[in-house]
């Protein structure tokens, strides 16, 4: 089976979000099994998770999940409409920027890291905007 870059990016975005969820489940599972937290004590935003990494992991997963519908909608449209010639060239860049943003998010929150994380998000949003203009025929 030969998947287009658009299809690979779509599957990659879902896989990345799922991987972050598995990391989150693993981290929380270890906290529960070690007796450090009760199974029903986790705040949805991760604010009461011991250690800064756990909180950043929650936000990285939530951010990936928040952006997935926008990205998936455009990629699915391109696949369905047979317009992957528009999305294929930048699809790997979109996926790379998503992974980059999440990794930087998990590393820390210093000013440089926040700027780098923003740059990853900006790349994704510019690609999506470009694709929307192209797919709608406005450009």
Residue, then its C-alpha position, 0 to 999 in steps of 0.5 A: x500500500x502506497x500512502x500519499x504524504x497527505x494520508x501519512x500526515x493525517x495518520x501521523x497526526x492521529x498517531x502522535x496524539x495517541x502516543x501522547x495519550x499513552x504517555x499520559x496514561x503511563x505517567x498517571x498509572x505509575x503515580x496511582x500504582x506507586x500510591x503517590x496519587x489516588x485514581x480519582x484525584x487528577x485534575x483535568x488540566x493536570x494542574x495537580x500532577x506532581x512535577x512540571x513534566x506531567x503538567x506540560x504533558x497534559x497540555x501538549x496532549x490537549x493542544x494536539x487534540x485541540x488542533x487535530x480537528x482543523x488539521x484532519x478536516x483539511x487533510x480529509x477534504x483534500x483526500x476526498x476531493x482528490x486535491x492532494x497535489x495541493x496538500x502533499x508538498x507541505x503535509x510532512x512539514x505540518x506533521x513535523x511542526x506538530x511533533x516539534x511543538x509538542x516536544x518543545x512543550x514537554x521540555x519546558x516553559x522558558x521564554x525561548x521554548x515558548x517562542x519556539x513552541x509558538x513558531x511550531x504552531x505558527x507554521x501549522x496555522x500558516x500551512x492550514x491557511x494556505x491550503x484553505x486558500x488553495x483548496x477553495x480556489x481563492x489563490 
